[in-house]
Amino acid sequence: MTAFFRPPVWWCLTSLLVTLPAQAEPAAPIAPFSAEYALSGSNIPFNIKARRTLRAADDGQWYMEVRASNLIGEIRETTQFRWHGCDTPSERYSYHRRGLGRVRDGSVVLDHDAHIARTQRTGKDDSSFPIPAGATDVLAQTLALQCELMRGTRSELGYQVANERRLETMRYRVVGNESVKTGKGRVEAVKLERIRSGDSERNTLLWFAPSLDYALVKMIQQDGNDEYSLVLQTP
């Protein structure tokens, strides 16, 4: 399998008594969008188009999808969540990866009432593990980061992130501002870095542009000698 079709190393929200007057849902902090990105990296001979899409459902849930494909396969990741302020407690995360005759699927369902995440993935037994209140997933957390930056937060940010393997604490810090080259030209962006242990060979960097409502305009994932990037092309 090519590096593109490995599991990505980079790459993520009660009703009242009927006798009371109905109240409108609070406005979501981030409007629905659909944007195209260029995915490139080690062992990828050419850029691959990827699309990030955020949409709202009628029941107050939100859905986000990241989808990339070429002639030999595709990657699709989705999250289902609700907004609680800037928090994005997830209800379900899933992925589908197809390439070179192989298909890999995985999912995690977050039961916030029972505080349990239940997981499935190709070739593995189903499993479960406890989750804290407000646990999110790797896709939805990028929206939580965007929301916090829009609010002016510049302190360290941390999330409890559930995936198909385990619960993981992910922490980020703002490391400065940089000009980023995108398909829309250069934009000024706030740069974040994931905080990892000192001996980790992985590094994750993200850039969010204030002029574009703090949209994610670039992401880089480094893992030893491998590096992958996602760069905004068109809104």
QUIUR-V138641 format. One record per residue. PHI is phi in radians with two decimals (none if undefined). OMEGA is omega in degrees with one decimal (none if undefined). Layout:
PHI/OMEGA + PHI/OMEGA
This chain:
none/178.7 + -1.25/-178.6 + -1.07/-179.0 + -1.08/-175.6 + -1.74/167.7 + -1.27/173.1 + -0.95/-175.3 + -1.00/176.1 + -1.56/174.5 + -1.81/-174.4 + -1.92/none + none/none + none/none + none/178.1 + -0.88/176.4 + -1.50/174.1 + -1.05/-175.5 + -1.15/179.8 + -1.42/179.7 + -1.61/178.9 + -1.14/179.7 + -1.15/178.2 + -2.07/-178.5 + -1.28/174.0 + -1.11/175.8 + -1.09/-178.7 + -1.10/177.7 + -1.24/-177.8 + -1.22/-179.9 + -2.20/-179.0 + -1.31/175.1 + -0.97/179.9 + -2.70/170.6 + -2.53/-174.7 + -2.39/-179.2 + -1.77/-179.8 + -2.23/172.3 + -1.83/177.4 + -1.81/178.4 + -2.54/179.1 + 2.88/-178.3 + -1.00/177.3 + 1.15/173.5 + -1.86/-171.4 + -1.24/-179.8 + -2.68/179.2 + -1.12/177.2 + -2.05/179.1 + -1.34/175.8 + -2.25/-180.0 + -2.17/173.5 + -1.80/-177.4 + -2.29/175.8 + -2.13/178.8 + -2.49/179.7 + -1.80/173.4 + -1.85/-176.2 + -1.20/-175.2 + -1.60/179.3 + 1.60/175.8 + -1.41/176.7 + -2.18/-179.2 + -2.22/174.6 + -2.26/179.2 + -2.34/168.8 + -2.10/-175.4 + -2.37/177.6 + -2.36/-178.9 + -2.68/168.5 + -2.51/-173.8 + -1.19/-174.2 + -1.92/177.8 + 2.97/-178.7 + -2.72/170.1 + -2.23/176.0 + -2.37/176.6 + -2.18/-179.1 + -2.37/174.0 + -2.37/177.2 + -2.17/-172.5 + -2.65/173.3 + -2.23/175.4 + -1.44/168.1 + -2.22/-169.9 + 1.16/174.7 + -1.60/179.0 + -1.33/-177.7 + -2.26/178.3 + -1.04/-175.1 + -1.47/172.3 + -1.92/177.6 + -2.81/172.7 + -2.21/178.2 + -2.59/174.7 + -2.48/175.1 + -2.41/179.7 + -2.25/-177.9 + -2.33/177.4 + -3.10/177.2 + 0.92/176.5 + 1.40/-179.7 + -2.00/177.1 + -2.22/177.3 + -2.26/179.0 + -2.23/176.0 + -2.74/178.8 + -2.73/171.9 + -2.41/177.3 + -1.83/-176.8 + -1.76/177.9 + -1.66/-174.7 + -1.30/175.9 + -1.23/-180.0 + -1.57/-177.6 + 1.01/-178.3 + -2.33/170.5 + -1.88/179.6 + -2.01/-170.8 + -2.12/173.0 + -2.45/171.1 + -2.77/-175.0 + -0.98/175.2 + 1.38/-178.8 + -2.19/174.3 + -1.20/173.0 + -1.07/-179.2 + -2.54/177.4 + -2.66/177.2 + -2.73/-178.8 + -1.27/176.8 + -2.29/176.5 + -1.46/176.5 + -1.04/176.2 + 1.43/-179.6 + -1.01/-177.0 + -2.19/176.8 + -2.30/-170.9 + -1.17/177.7 + -1.32/-176.1 + -1.12/-177.7 + -1.15/176.8 + -1.15/175.8 + -1.24/176.6 + -1.10/176.9 + -1.09/178.9 + -1.03/-179.7 + -1.08/-179.3 + -1.12/177.5 + -1.15/176.8 + -1.07/179.2 + -1.36/180.0 + 1.67/179.1 + -1.17/177.2 + -2.28/178.0 + -1.49/179.6 + -1.08/-178.4 + -2.10/-179.0 + -2.45/-177.9 + -2.44/171.4 + -1.63/-169.8 + -1.98/178.4 + -1.72/172.1 + -2.23/-174.9 + -1.30/179.6 + -1.97/-170.9 + -2.92/171.2 + -1.66/-175.8 + -2.36/173.7 + -1.52/178.1 + -2.04/-177.9 + -2.12/-176.6 + -2.36/174.4 + -2.39/175.5 + -1.39/-178.1 + -2.00/176.3 + 2.50/178.0 + -2.15/-179.4 + -2.50/171.6 + -1.51/-176.4 + -2.06/176.9 + -1.46/179.8 + -2.24/175.0 + -1.16/176.9 + -1.67/-174.1 + 1.73/-179.1 + -1.42/176.4 + -2.33/174.3 + -1.39/-174.4 + -2.47/172.4 + -1.49/-175.8 + -1.76/177.0 + -2.03/176.8 + -2.26/174.6 + -1.31/-179.8 + -1.52/179.3 + -2.18/177.1 + -1.15/-173.8 + -1.07/-177.2 + -1.69/-179.2 + -1.30/175.9 + -1.53/-179.0 + -1.66/175.4 + -2.56/179.8 + -2.17/179.6 + -2.19/179.9 + -2.37/178.6 + -2.17/179.7 + -2.15/-172.8 + -1.70/177.6 + -1.01/-178.1 + -1.22/178.6 + -2.00/-178.3 + 1.00/178.4 + 1.05/174.5 + -1.10/174.0 + -1.21/-178.3 + -1.92/179.4 + -2.79/174.0 + -2.48/175.7 + -2.22/174.8 + -2.11/178.2 + -1.94/-179.5 + -2.49/-175.0 + 1.13/179.1 + -1.52/-179.0 + -1.63/176.5 + -2.49/179.5 + -2.27/-179.4 + -2.38/177.4 + -2.27/-174.5 + -2.26/-179.5 + -1.07/176.0 + -1.93/179.7 + -2.44/178.0 + -1.30/none
